[in-house]
């Protein structure tokens, strides 16, 4: 991307500077000019065209087109602001430290609906209640009315005595709606005595009072007898519900428009959208709920209602009668039957059911569509802190991008949450809008970039229609689309469990598990005549510390006997540098089967199937389905369910995440190919801290297998004490051990560690070491068995092997790395404690004995596996 040295002042400059971003966003060129104008003037005009409204009893929101005219395909573009932008590791810290952020995110994500009142509200006094009532009276008089029809007295610590003293029936005899939510009412008789005096009451909310903590049918029935017009009780519809309750859910009646007692003026005629979800409705057989009263109804949500007093056929016939209805949300299986296709056969005019295009459902003929579409909404408890709720719920709303310029690509993704308008866009397989992130650079440079999302219609949309986007735009079944929808919807559990069980059976029948390899010896490269071997290297430590007389450093790669390089040697590099097949190279062909995490898992699983020394591991690019099944089985059995996600081929724990959230696991696939591995939740600890061990393995030959383990190994310690507290999962220095990249590094001498570890845990380290040796040998045997093409007589190599111990001191293989960190190997001295020797090995001797083993067949400071 060319970066001009002056601000972007014209459309032509904008198009040139942002050419790559415009193409990547997918926005139609016909909208470029409009986008430029809105970006340069920071015009956020979505509120003039759309409205956000709650659904599913307030647990979701949806976006409705409210403009008087339809919106044509690709006719407009809208800016959507980002309400929260962060790196994943900073999420919890920002919620805890940025004022107002947690509250805004909780509201946007609909997880704040049961927040308990604060200390001042908890101590609300009689004067506070009276002051509120007085304000309502004054307000009514200012508006020219002597009647108050709607009164909200929530979270005021009103108890039974205070309720009686307020004498609401005398002061407000014409109340239509009364809310006493979140107070301290606990005496049934006192509550019934006062409420039943309000003969015109249409809606009563006593939610979250002690008197209504448990289902109290007796009190409800008494109140219903005493309040003959009551249509809504504690958010549920009563059997008396009619035009007023429907108007309330349709957005007609509210505090500003409470309606009239005898209102029969056809107020429902203009209702387009009706959310009746979770209203405890047992029957829809009602004179108000009919096509004549609701002729414009196009969207109907019936989720969460038993509807058990009407037969399936009668319900289908009733709903079919609404001529304008084209979008329906209902539980499946549920009161309309067990099949989406059967509903559509009876009501063919529906174009959307549970947010999915009905034509696609009918064409697919898949029974899984009948259950895949129920939304997976976040769960929380009343005691859970607001920040924890947001951390759990954010995966349903997050989007991401990765910053890049001409010189580098950022290594970690940026996650963001769109503002309230953008976050209200729900999913549809046949979406009518598309959203894309966009970086606007008003100064023409990345440093001046401002992040937005851009929104534009991909279909013509009618007024009153829901606006949707495809959460998995561009991802088809070849990329596991159906399985990935599990992040947002309840997909068929039995399907995933069956796939997991089939996967396990396949692993158990590994064809390599009974095969073994016999070790042998290769000849030394140096003859008895003492020929010197020429070494070409681009690694400074090798050039500095390889001092043995049998080797000499050369700057000519074509003339070298040994190529020891940190670069990947492929055919293109050979051609460019003149490296040929008669030179020894510190790499084996196809060694990716060991050093890339997804290939390592595949290699071990093919060779050994299920093995205790390698954690259950899934390549999410192709094994998401059995992984979900494994997660669900563990969840059902009450087993620990923490997983660690690792990029295929990144070092230093970049983009590595520990989580127990299934939605998070699926969403994290978006930042690049990853494995998902069962986290070792109960590792062996050293002084309360997590640690792992880096071993050096020298490979002379794969066929026959000649494998050696260096006596030197390194202990890598976390900086913080280990804990499984969920907040700690965002603390790098608690759960990770690689600390030599900008963090405090606590190096510990190996003999000192072994001595103190044995004392702390009362174990013999040599017993542990024997198990580690056997595990490492098995890993390399796996490569020899599964990938014989890896053998090359002109290859010698050094690998780092990372090992962790569980609480039973059983080793677990973490990963195999190529060309480990040589600086530490050359820096520290150690003693060969593993063989009981006291000889000190200088770090500077490291490459001397590595080259001695690999090219001279020496075994000083190494042991054969």
C-alpha positions in Angstrom: 0.0 0.0 0.0 1.5 3.3 -1.1 1.5 5.9 1.7 1.4 9.5 0.5 3.1 12.2 2.6 0.0 14.4 2.6 -3.6 14.1 3.9 -6.3 12.5 1.9 -8.3 15.5 0.6 -10.0 14.2 -2.5 -12.0 11.2 -3.5 -9.3 10.3 -6.0 -6.7 10.3 -3.3 -9.0 8.2 -1.1 -9.5 5.6 -3.8 -5.8 5.4 -4.5 -4.6 5.2 -0.8 -7.3 2.7 0.1 -7.4 0.6 -3.1 -6.3 -2.6 -1.4 -8.7 -2.1 1.6 -11.6 -1.3 -0.7 -11.0 -4.4 -2.8 -10.5 -6.6 0.4 -13.7 -5.3 2.0 -15.9 -6.5 -0.9 -17.8 -3.2 -1.0 -19.3 -2.5 -4.5 -17.4 0.2 -6.5 -20.6 2.1 -6.9 -20.5 2.9 -3.2 -16.9 4.1 -3.0 -17.9 7.8 -3.4 -20.6 7.6 -0.8 -18.3 5.8 1.6 -15.6 8.5 1.1 -18.1 11.2 1.9 -19.3 9.5 5.1 -15.8 8.7 6.3 -14.5 12.2 5.7 -17.4 13.8 7.5 -17.8 11.0 10.1 -21.5 10.6 9.2 -23.3 7.9 11.2 -26.8 8.1 9.9 -27.9 4.5 10.5 -30.4 5.7 13.1 -32.4 7.5 10.4 -33.0 4.1 8.6 -32.9 1.4 11.3 -34.3 0.6 14.7 -32.9 -1.8 17.3 -35.5 -3.8 19.1 -35.3 -6.6 21.8 -36.3 -10.2 21.1 -36.3 -13.5 23.1 -37.4 -11.7 26.2 -34.6 -9.2 26.0 -31.8 -11.7 25.6 -31.2 -10.7 22.0 -31.7 -7.7 19.8 -32.5 -7.4 16.1 -32.2 -4.7 13.5 -35.3 -3.5 11.6 -35.4 -1.3 8.5 -37.8 1.5 9.5 -37.5 3.9 6.5 -40.7 4.6 4.8 -39.4 3.3 1.5 -37.7 0.0 0.6 -33.9 0.0 0.4 -32.5 -1.2 -3.0 -29.6 -3.6 -3.3 -26.2 -1.8 -3.1 -28.0 1.6 -2.8 -26.5 2.8 0.4 -23.5 2.3 2.7 -23.4 3.0 6.4 -20.6 3.5 8.9 -20.7 1.4 12.1 -18.6 2.5 15.0 -16.5 0.1 17.1 -17.6 0.2 20.7 -14.7 -1.9 22.0 -11.4 -2.8 20.4 -8.7 -4.9 22.1 -6.1 -7.6 22.0 -7.4 -10.8 23.5 -4.9 -10.8 26.3 -6.0 -7.3 27.3 -9.8 -7.9 27.3 -10.4 -8.5 31.1 -8.0 -5.8 32.1 -9.8 -3.2 29.9 -13.2 -4.2 31.3 -11.8 -3.7 34.8 -10.1 -0.4 34.2 -11.9 1.6 31.5 -14.8 3.5 33.1 -18.2 2.6 31.8 -16.9 -0.1 29.3 -18.3 -3.1 31.2 -21.7 -1.5 31.7 -22.0 -0.6 28.0 -20.8 -4.1 26.8 -23.2 -5.8 29.2 -26.1 -3.8 27.9 -25.1 -4.3 24.3 -24.7 -8.1 24.9 -28.0 -8.3 26.8 -26.4 -9.8 30.0 -27.3 -7.0 32.4 -31.0 -7.7 32.8 -30.6 -8.9 36.4 -28.1 -6.5 37.8 -28.7 -6.0 41.5 -29.2 -2.4 42.7 -26.3 -0.5 44.2 -25.8 0.5 47.8 -27.7 3.8 47.5 -30.7 2.1 45.9 -30.6 -0.7 48.4 -31.0 1.9 51.1 -33.8 3.7 49.4 -36.0 5.5 51.9 -39.7 6.4 52.1 -38.9 9.9 51.1 -37.3 8.6 47.9 -40.4 6.7 46.9 -42.7 9.6 47.7 -40.4 11.9 45.8 -40.7 9.7 42.7 -44.5 9.6 43.1 -44.6 13.4 43.5 -42.6 13.8 40.3 -45.0 11.6 38.4 -48.0 13.6 39.6 -46.3 16.9 38.7 -45.4 15.5 35.3 -49.0 14.4 34.6 -50.3 17.8 35.6 -47.8 19.5 33.3 -49.2 17.4 30.5 -52.7 18.4 31.3 -53.8 15.1 32.9 -55.2 14.3 36.3 -54.7 10.6 35.8 -51.5 8.5 36.1 -51.9 5.2 34.2 -48.3 3.8 34.4 -46.1 3.7 37.6 -42.6 2.2 37.9 -41.3 1.8 41.4 -38.4 -0.6 40.8 -35.4 -1.1 43.0 -36.5 1.1 45.9 -36.3 -1.3 48.8 -40.1 -1.2 49.2 -41.2 -3.6 51.9 -44.7 -4.7 52.9 -45.3 -1.8 55.4 -44.1 0.8 52.9 -46.4 -0.6 50.2 -49.4 -0.3 52.5 -48.4 3.2 53.6 -48.2 4.4 50.0 -51.9 3.7 49.5 -51.5 3.4 45.7 -55.2 2.4 45.0 -56.5 5.7 46.5 -53.9 7.9 44.8 -53.9 6.1 41.4 -57.2 4.3 41.0 -56.9 4.2 37.2 -53.5 2.5 37.0 -53.0 0.3 33.9 -49.4 -0.8 34.6 -47.6 -1.1 37.9 -44.0 -2.3 38.3 -42.6 -3.2 41.7 -39.6 -5.2 40.4 -36.6 -5.8 42.7 -38.1 -4.7 46.0 -38.5 -6.4 49.4 -42.1 -7.5 49.3 -42.6 -10.8 51.1 -46.0 -10.9 52.7 -48.6 -12.4 50.3 -51.6 -11.1 52.1 -50.4 -7.5 52.1 -49.5 -7.6 48.4 -52.8 -9.1 47.4 -54.7 -6.7 49.6 -53.3 -3.7 47.8 -53.0 -5.0 44.3 -56.6 -6.3 44.0 -57.9 -2.8 44.7 -56.6 -1.7 41.3 -59.5 -2.9 39.2 -58.2 -1.4 35.9 -54.7 -2.9 36.1 -53.5 -4.4 32.8 -49.9 -5.3 33.7 -48.2 -6.1 37.0 -44.6 -6.8 37.6 -43.5 -8.3 41.0 -40.3 -9.9 39.6 -37.4 -10.4 42.0 -39.3 -9.9 45.2 -39.2 -12.5 48.0 -42.9 -13.0 47.6 -42.4 -14.1 43.9 -39.1 -16.0 44.2 -41.0 -19.3 43.9 -44.0 -20.1 41.7 -47.0 -19.0 43.7 -50.1 -20.0 41.8 -52.4 -19.3 44.7 -51.3 -15.6 44.9 -51.4 -15.2 41.1 -55.0 -16.7 40.9 -56.2 -14.5 43.7 -54.8 -11.4 42.0 -56.3 -12.4 38.7 -59.7 -12.8 40.3 -59.4 -9.3 42.0 -58.0 -7.6 38.9 -60.4 -8.7 36.1 -58.5 -6.8 33.3 -55.0 -8.1 34.2 -53.3 -9.3 31.0 -49.6 -9.4 32.0 -48.4 -10.8 35.3 -44.7 -11.0 36.1 -43.8 -10.7 32.3 -46.1 -13.6 31.4 -49.4 -13.4 29.6 -52.5 -14.3 31.7 -55.4 -16.2 30.2 -57.1 -12.8 29.8 -54.5 -11.4 27.4 -56.0 -9.5 24.5 -55.4 -6.4 22.4 -53.5 -4.5 25.1 -50.9 -7.2 25.9 -50.3 -7.7 22.2 -50.0 -4.0 21.7 -47.5 -3.9 24.6 -45.3 -6.5 22.9 -45.8 -4.8 19.5 -44.4 -1.6 20.8 -47.6 0.3 20.8 -48.4 0.6 24.5 -45.7 1.9 27.0 -45.3 4.4 29.7 -45.7 7.2 27.2 -48.8 5.6 25.7 -50.5 3.4 28.2 -53.7 3.1 26.1 -57.3 3.4 27.1 -59.4 0.9 29.1 -62.0 0.4 26.5 -59.8 0.9 23.5 -61.1 -1.0 20.4 -59.9 1.3 17.7 -57.8 -1.2 15.8 -54.5 -0.1 17.2 -52.9 -3.4 16.2 -53.5 -2.8 12.5 -50.1 -1.3 11.9 -48.1 -3.8 13.9 -45.5 -5.4 11.6 -43.3 -7.1 14.2 -44.6 -9.0 17.2 -42.2 -10.7 19.7 -44.2 -13.0 22.0 -41.2 -15.1 23.1 -41.1 -16.4 26.7 -44.5 -15.1 27.7 -45.8 -18.4 29.1 -48.6 -18.4 26.6 -50.7 -21.6 26.7 -53.2 -20.8 24.0 -53.3 -18.3 21.1 -57.0 -18.8 20.5 -57.9 -15.2 21.2 -60.1 -12.7 19.4 -57.2 -10.2 19.4 -54.7 -12.5 17.9 -56.2 -12.9 14.4 -55.4 -11.6 10.9 -58.3 -9.1 11.0 -56.7 -7.3 14.0 -53.1 -7.8 12.8 -53.3 -7.5 9.0 -49.8 -6.1 8.6 -48.0 -8.7 10.8 -44.8 -9.9 8.9 -42.6 -11.2 11.8 -43.8 -13.4 14.7 -41.6 -14.8 17.5 -43.3 -17.6 19.5 -40.1 -19.1 21.1 -40.3 -20.3 24.7 -44.0 -20.7 25.0 -45.7 -24.0 25.8 -48.8 -23.4 23.6 -50.1 -26.7 25.0 -53.8 -25.9 25.0 -54.0 -25.8 21.2 -53.3 -28.7 18.8 -50.5 -28.6 16.3 -52.9 -28.5 13.4 -55.0 -25.7 14.9 -51.9 -23.6 15.5 -50.6 -24.2 12.0 -54.0 -23.2 10.6 -54.1 -20.1 12.8 -50.7 -18.9 11.7 -51.3 -19.7 8.1 -54.2 -17.3 8.1 -51.9 -14.2 8.5 -51.4 -13.2 4.9 -48.5 -10.8 5.4 -46.5 -13.1 7.7 -43.2 -14.1 6.1 -40.8 -14.6 9.0 -41.5 -16.9 11.9 -39.4 -17.9 15.0 -40.5 -21.0 16.9 -39.0 -23.8 19.0 -38.3 -27.0 16.9 -39.2 -29.5 18.1 -42.0 -27.6 19.8 -45.7 -26.7 19.6 -45.7 -26.5 15.8 -44.3 -30.0 15.5 -40.9 -31.6 15.2 -39.9 -30.7 11.6 -39.1 -27.4 9.8 -40.0 -29.0 6.5 -43.5 -30.0 7.7 -44.2 -26.5 9.0 -43.1 -25.1 5.6 -45.3 -27.7 3.8 -48.3 -26.3 5.7 -47.3 -22.6 5.5 -45.4 -22.3 2.2 -45.5 -18.5 2.1 -42.9 -18.2 4.9 -39.6 -16.9 3.5 -37.6 -17.1 6.8 -38.0 -19.5 9.7 -35.7 -19.0 12.7 -33.7 -16.6 10.6 -32.9 -19.0 7.7 -34.1 -18.8 4.2 -36.8 -21.4 3.7 -35.9 -22.2 0.1 -32.5 -23.3 1.3 -34.0 -25.5 4.0 -36.3 -27.1 1.5 -33.5 -27.6 -1.1 -31.2 -29.1 1.5 -33.7 -31.7 2.8 -31.4 -32.1 5.8 -33.1 -33.0 9.1 -30.3 -31.3 11.0 -31.8 -28.0 9.9 -34.7 -28.7 12.2 -32.6 -28.2 15.3 -29.5 -26.3 14.2 -31.2 -22.9 14.2 -32.1 -22.4 17.9 -29.8 -19.6 19.2 -27.1 -20.4 21.7 -27.4 -17.6 24.1 -25.0 -16.8 26.9 -25.7 -18.1 30.4 -24.9 -16.4 33.7 -25.8 -16.4 37.3 -27.1 -13.5 39.4 -23.9 -13.6 41.5 -21.6 -13.5 38.5 -19.7 -10.2 38.1 -20.7 -8.1 35.1 -17.2 -8.3 33.6 -17.3 -12.1 33.7 -20.6 -12.1 31.9 -19.2 -9.9 29.2 -16.1 -12.1 28.8 -18.3 -15.1 28.3 -20.8 -13.4 26.0 -18.4 -11.4 23.9 -17.7 -14.4 21.6 -21.2 -14.1 20.2 -20.4 -10.5 19.0 -16.7 -10.3 18.3 -15.2 -9.6 14.9 -11.5 -9.3 14.1 -8.8 -8.1 11.8 -5.0 -8.1 11.6 -3.0 -5.0 11.0 -0.5 -5.0 8.1 1.7 -2.6 6.2 4.3 -3.0 3.5 7.0 -4.1 6.0 5.3 -6.5 8.4 2.1 -8.3 9.4 1.1 -8.0 13.0 1.4 -11.3 14.8 -1.7 -11.0 16.9 -5.2 -10.2 15.8 -7.3 -7.2 16.9 -10.8 -8.1 18.1 -13.6 -5.6 18.2 -17.3 -5.3 19.0 -19.5 -3.2 16.7 -21.8 -0.5 18.3 -25.4 -1.2 19.3 -26.6 -0.9 15.7 -24.1 -3.3 14.2 -24.3 -5.8 17.0 -28.0 -6.1 16.5 -27.5 -7.7 13.1 -28.5 -11.4 13.6 -27.3 -14.3 11.4 -29.0 -15.5 8.3 -27.7 -18.0 5.7 -29.4 -15.8 3.2 -28.4 -12.4 4.7 -29.6 -9.1 3.2 -26.7 -7.1 4.4 -22.9 -7.5 4.5 -20.5 -6.1 7.0 -16.7 -5.6 6.6 -14.0 -4.0 8.8 -12.4 -0.9 7.2 -9.4 1.2 8.2 -9.7 4.8 7.1 -6.4 6.6 6.9 -7.1 10.3 6.7 -3.4 11.2 6.7 -2.6 8.4 4.2 -0.6 6.3 6.7 -1.4 3.4 8.9 -0.5 5.5 11.9 -3.5 7.7 11.2 -5.9 4.8 10.7 -9.3 4.8 12.3 -11.2 1.6 12.4 -14.9 1.3 11.4 -17.2 -1.4 10.0 -19.1 -0.7 6.8 -22.6 -1.9 6.2 -24.4 -2.2 2.9 -27.5 -4.0 1.5 -26.9 -7.0 -0.7 -30.6 -7.4 -1.5 -33.6 -5.2 -1.8 -35.2 -4.8 1.7 -38.7 -3.7 2.5 -39.7 -1.4 5.3 -40.3 -3.5 8.5 -38.0 -6.3 7.4 -35.2 -7.6 9.6 -31.7 -6.8 8.6 -29.3 -9.7 8.8 -25.7 -10.7 8.0 -24.0 -14.0 7.4 -21.7 -14.6 10.4 -19.7 -17.1 8.2 -19.6 -15.1 5.0 -17.5 -16.9 2.4 -17.2 -20.1 4.5 -18.9 -23.2 2.9 -19.1 -26.8 4.0 -15.6 -27.4 2.7 -14.5 -25.2 5.6 -16.9 -26.9 8.1 -19.6 -24.3 7.9 -22.4 -26.3 9.7 -20.1 -27.3 12.5 -18.9 -23.7 12.9 -22.4 -22.5 13.3 -22.3 -24.2 16.7 -20.7 -21.0 18.0 -24.1 -19.3 17.7 -26.7 -22.0 17.5 -27.6 -25.3 19.2 -26.6 -27.9 16.7 -27.6 -31.6 17.0 -25.6 -33.0 19.9 -26.0 -36.6 18.9 -24.4 -35.9 15.5 -21.2 -34.6 17.0 -21.0 -37.2 19.7 -21.3 -40.0 17.0 -18.6 -38.4 15.0 -16.3 -38.2 18.0 -16.9 -41.9 18.9 -16.2 -42.9 15.3 -13.0 -40.8 15.4 -11.9 -42.6 18.6 -12.5 -46.0 17.2 -10.4 -45.1 14.2 -7.5 -44.0 16.4 -7.8 -47.3 18.4 -7.3 -49.3 15.2 -3.9 -47.7 14.3 -2.0 -50.0 11.9 1.4 -48.9 13.1 1.0 -49.5 16.8 2.6 -53.0 16.7 5.6 -52.2 14.5 9.0 -51.5 16.0 12.4 -50.2 14.7 15.8 -51.6 15.4 18.6 -49.1 16.1 21.9 -49.3 14.2 25.1 -47.2 13.8 26.3 -45.0 10.9 29.9 -44.5 10.2 31.9 -41.4 11.2 32.4 -38.8 8.5 36.0 -38.3 9.5 38.4 -41.1 8.5 41.4 -42.2 10.5 43.4 -39.8 8.4 41.8 -36.9 10.1 40.2 -35.1 7.2 38.8 -31.7 8.1 35.1 -31.1 7.5 34.1 -27.7 6.1 31.0 -26.1 7.7 28.9 -23.4 6.2 26.5 -21.7 8.8 24.4 -18.6 9.1 24.0 -19.1 12.9 26.4 -16.8 14.8 26.7 -19.2 17.8 27.9 -22.1 15.6 30.5 -19.9 13.9 31.7 -18.6 17.3 31.7 -21.8 19.5 32.4 -24.6 17.1 36.1 -24.8 17.8 37.0 -28.5 17.3 39.9 -29.1 14.9 37.9 -31.6 12.9 35.7 -28.7 11.7 36.5 -25.5 9.9 34.1 -22.7 9.1 33.8 -21.6 5.5 31.9 -18.8 3.9 31.3 -20.7 0.6 28.2 -22.8 0.8 29.1 -24.5 -2.5 32.4 -25.7 -1.1 31.0 -26.9 2.3 30.7 -30.5 3.5 28.1 -29.5 6.1 25.3 -26.9 5.7 24.1 -25.8 9.2 21.4 -23.2 8.6 18.4 -21.6 10.3 16.7 -21.3 6.9 14.4 -23.8 5.3 16.4 -25.7 2.7 14.1 -26.4 -0.3 14.7 -26.8 -4.0 14.4 -23.0 -4.6 17.1 -22.3 -2.0 19.4 -25.0 -3.3 19.2 -23.5 -6.8 19.8 -20.0 -5.4 22.8 -20.9 -3.2 24.3 -23.8 -5.1 23.7 -26.3 -2.3 23.8 -29.9 -3.7 22.8 -33.4 -2.7 26.3 -34.5 -1.7 26.4 -32.1 1.3 25.2 -32.9 4.8 22.3 -30.6 5.8 20.9 -30.1 9.3 17.4 -30.8 8.2 15.5 -33.9 7.2 13.0 -33.9 4.4 9.4 -34.0 5.5 10.4 -33.1 9.1 7.3 -31.0 9.2 5.6 -34.2 10.4 7.4 -33.5 13.7 8.0 -29.7 13.9 4.5 -28.5 12.8 2.0 -29.0 15.5 -0.9 -30.4 13.5 1.4 -32.8 11.6 3.0 -33.9 14.9 -0.5 -34.8 16.2 -1.4 -36.6 13.0 1.9 -38.6 13.1 1.6 -39.7 16.7 -2.1 -40.6 16.3 -1.4 -42.7 13.2 1.5 -44.5 14.9 0.1 -44.9 18.4 -3.6 -44.1 18.2 -4.6 -42.9 21.7 -1.6 -42.6 23.9 -1.3 -41.3 27.5 1.8 -39.2 26.8 0.1 -37.1 24.1 -3.0 -35.0 25.0 -6.2 -35.4 22.8 -5.5 -33.1 19.9 -7.6 -31.9 17.0 -6.6 -30.1 13.8 -9.5 -27.6 13.7 -9.1 -27.1 10.0 -10.6 -30.6 9.4 -11.5 -32.1 12.8 -13.8 -29.5 14.3 -16.7 -32.0 14.4 -15.1 -34.7 16.6 -13.6 -32.0 18.7 -17.1 -30.5 19.5 -18.2 -34.1 20.2 -15.4 -34.6 22.7 -16.2 -31.3 24.4 -19.9 -32.2 24.7 -19.1 -35.7 26.1 -16.8 -34.2 28.7 -19.4 -31.6 29.6 -22.1 -34.2 30.1 -19.8 -36.4 32.2 -18.7 -33.4 34.3 -15.0 -33.7 33.3 -12.6 -30.7 33.1 -13.0 -29.0 29.8 -10.1 -26.5 29.4 -8.4 -26.5 26.0 -5.4 -24.8 24.6 -5.4 -23.5 21.0 -2.1 -23.2 19.2 -1.3 -22.0 15.7 0.2 -24.7 13.5 3.6 -23.2 13.1 4.2 -20.2 15.4 6.7 -20.0 18.2 6.8 -18.2 21.6 3.1 -19.0 22.3 2.0 -16.3 19.8 -1.8 -16.4 19.2 -2.1 -19.2 21.8 -5.2 -19.2 24.0 -6.5 -21.3 27.0 -10.3 -21.4 27.2 -13.2 -23.6 28.3 -15.7 -21.7 26.1 -16.8 -23.8 23.1 -17.9 -20.7 21.2 -14.5 -19.1 21.8 -12.8 -22.3 20.5 -14.7 -22.1 17.3 -14.4 -18.3 16.8 -10.6 -18.5 17.4 -10.3 -20.5 14.2 -10.8 -17.2 12.4 -7.3 -15.9 13.3 -5.5 -18.7 11.4 -5.1 -22.5 11.3 -4.9 -24.0 14.8 -4.8 -27.2 16.8 -7.1 -27.6 19.8 -5.4 -29.7 22.5 -6.7 -30.8 25.8 -5.1 -28.5 28.4 -3.1 -30.2 31.1 -5.2 -28.8 33.9 -3.2 -30.5 36.7 0.5 -30.3 36.0 3.3 -31.1 38.4 4.4 -27.8 40.0 7.7 -26.5 41.2 7.3 -24.3 44.2 3.7 -23.7 43.2 4.5 -22.6 39.6 4.0 -24.3 36.3 7.1 -25.4 34.4 8.1 -27.3 31.3 11.4 -28.9 30.2 13.3 -28.3 26.9 15.3 -31.3 25.8 17.8 -31.4 23.0 17.5 -34.4 20.6 20.1 -35.3 18.0 19.0 -37.3 15.0 21.7 -39.1 13.0 19.5 -41.3 10.9 15.9 -42.3 10.5 16.4 -45.7 8.8 17.9 -47.2 10.9 16.8 -45.0 13.7 19.8 -43.3 15.4 18.6 -41.0 18.1 20.5 -39.3 20.9 19.4 -37.2 23.9 21.7 -34.5 25.2 22.3 -34.5 28.9 21.7 -30.8 29.0 18.0 -29.8 29.4 16.5 -26.5 30.5 13.7 -25.8 33.0 11.3 -23.1 32.0 9.3 -21.6 34.8 6.2 -19.5 34.8 6.5 -16.2 36.8 3.2 -16.5 38.7 1.9 -19.2 41.0 -0.4 -21.6 39.1 -4.1 -21.4 39.5 -7.2 -22.5 37.5 -9.1 -19.3 38.5 -10.9 -18.3 35.2 -9.5 -14.8 35.5 -5.9 -16.2 35.4 -6.5 -17.6 31.9 -5.7 -14.1 30.6 -2.5 -13.9 32.6 0.4 -15.0 30.4 2.8 -15.4 33.2 0.6 -17.8 35.0 -0.1 -20.3 32.3 2.9 -20.0 30.0 6.6 -20.6 30.5 8.4 -18.9 27.6 9.6 -15.8 29.4 12.7 -14.7 27.4 10.9 -12.3 25.0 10.4 -9.1 26.9 9.4 -10.7 30.2 11.3 -11.5 33.3 13.3 -14.7 32.8 14.0 -16.9 35.8 16.7 -19.3 34.7 17.5 -22.2 37.1 20.5 -24.5 37.0 19.4 -28.0 36.0 21.2 -29.9 38.9 19.7 -27.4 41.4 16.2 -27.9 40.0 16.5 -31.7 40.1 17.7 -31.7 43.7 14.9 -29.3 44.9 12.2 -31.1 42.8 13.1 -34.4 44.3 13.0 -32.9 47.8 9.7 -31.1 47.2 7.8 -34.1 45.8 9.7 -37.0 47.3 10.5 -38.6 43.9 13.5 -40.0 42.1 14.3 -37.9 39.0 16.0 -40.7 37.2 12.6 -42.6 37.2 10.9 -39.6 35.7 13.8 -39.2 33.2 13.5 -42.8 32.1 9.8 -42.2 31.2 10.7 -39.0 29.3 13.4 -40.9 27.3 10.9 -43.6 26.3 8.3 -41.0 25.3 10.8 -39.0 23.1 11.9 -42.2 21.4 8.3 -43.2 20.7 7.7 -39.8 19.1 10.6 -40.1 16.7 9.7 -43.8 16.0 6.3 -42.5 15.0 7.9 -40.3 12.3 10.0 -43.2 11.1 7.0 -45.5 10.8 4.5 -43.2 9.4 6.8 -41.1 7.2 9.6 -43.3 5.9 10.2 -40.7 3.1 11.7 -38.5 5.8 14.9 -40.6 5.7 17.8 -39.1 3.9 21.4 -40.4 4.4 22.7 -36.8 3.9 20.7 -35.4 6.8 21.6 -34.8 10.4 19.5 -32.6 12.7 19.0 -31.2 16.2 15.6 -30.7 17.6 14.1 -29.2 20.7 11.5 -31.3 22.5 9.2 -29.6 25.1 7.9 -31.8 27.9 5.5 -31.2 30.7 4.8 -33.5 33.7 1.3 -34.1 35.1 0.5 -34.3 38.7 1.4 -38.0 38.7 4.8 -37.1 37.2 3.9 -38.7 33.9 5.5 -36.9 30.9 3.4 -35.2 28.2 4.8 -34.3 24.9 4.1 -30.6 24.1 5.9 -30.0 20.8 9.0 -30.7 18.7 10.8 -27.6 17.4 13.5 -27.3 14.7 16.7 -25.4 15.5 16.1 -24.6 19.2 17.2 -21.4 20.9 21.0 -21.7 20.6 21.8 -18.7 22.7 20.8 -20.4 25.9 22.6 -23.6 24.9 25.8 -21.6 24.5 25.3 -19.4 27.6 24.8 -21.7 30.5 27.1 -24.3 32.1 25.5 -27.5 33.4 26.5 -30.8 35.0 25.6 -34.3 33.8 23.4 -35.1 36.8 21.4 -37.6 34.9 24.3 -40.0 34.8 25.6 -39.2 38.2 28.6 -37.4 36.9 30.0 -34.2 38.4 31.9 -33.0 35.3 30.9 -29.5 34.4 30.0 -28.9 30.7 30.7 -25.4 29.6 28.0 -23.8 27.4 30.6 -22.9 24.9 31.3 -26.6 24.4 27.7 -27.2 23.3 28.2 -27.2 19.5 31.4 -29.1 19.8 29.7 -32.2 21.3 26.6 -31.7 19.1 28.8 -31.9 15.9 30.9 -34.6 17.5 27.8 -36.8 18.0 26.2 -36.1 14.6 29.2 -36.3 12.4 31.9 -38.1 14.4 29.7 -40.8 16.1 30.9 -39.6 19.6 28.6 -40.1 22.6 30.1 -37.6 25.1 27.3 -35.8 27.0 24.6 -37.6 25.0 22.9 -41.0 25.4 21.3 -43.1 22.7 17.6 -43.7 22.8 
